[in-house]
Amino acid sequence: MRKFTSWLIGLSLGAAVGAVLVLLFAPASGDEIIAALKKSWAATLDDARRANAARRAELEAELARKQKKAN
C-alpha cells in the first residue's frame, strides 16, 4: 500500500509540474489553453457517452436474445 501511495503522489506531482510548464511555455495564453482543454474534455465525454450507449444497446440486445433462447 505504501508503494502505491508513493507512486500516486509522484504521479500527481509530475502532472502538476507538467501542467504548470505547459501553461508557462505554451505559445497561446493560459485562457486559450484552458478553453481548448475544456472543449476537448467535453468532446471526449460526448464520445464516451455515445460509445457507452451503443455498447449498452448491444449488450441489452444480446441479453434479450439469450433470454429468448433460454425460454
N, C-alpha and C positions, 0 to 999 in steps of 0.2 A: 504494500500500500504506500509505503514511503517513497519508493521509486516512482510510482505513478504520480504522486503529488509533486515531486521534484520535476518530473517531465512536464506536467501540466503548468507549473509555474514558469518553467523555461519557455514553453510554447507561448504562453500569454505574454511574457516579457518580450520575446522575439517579435511577436505580432505587433505589439505596441510600438516597439522601436522601429519596425518596418513601416508602420503607418505614419509615424512622425517623419521619417526620412522621405517617404513619398510626398507628403504634404510640403516639406521644405524644398525639395529639389525638382518637383514637377514643373513643367512649363506652363501649366494652367494655374489659375488661382485656386485657393482652397475651396471657395464656394462652388466653383465649376466642377472640381473633382468630387465634392460631396454630392452635388446634384447628379453627376454621371453615375456615381456609385448607387444612389437611391434608385435611379431609373433602371440600372442593371439589376439591382436586387428585386425590384418589382417585376421585371420581365422574367427573372428566374423563378420567382414564386408563382407567377402565372403559368409558366411552362410546367412546373412541378404539379400544380393543381390539375392542369389538363391531363398530364400523364397519369396522375392518381385516379382521376375519373375514368379514363379509358381502361386502365388496369382493373379497376373495381368492376366495371361493366363486364369485362372478360371473365373475371372470377365468378361473378354472380351468374353469368350465362353457363359457365362450366358447372357450377353447383346445381343449377336448375336441371341441366342435362343428366347429371349423376343421380339426383334425387328422382327424376322421372324414370331413369333406367332401373333404379333400385326398387321402385314400386311396380 
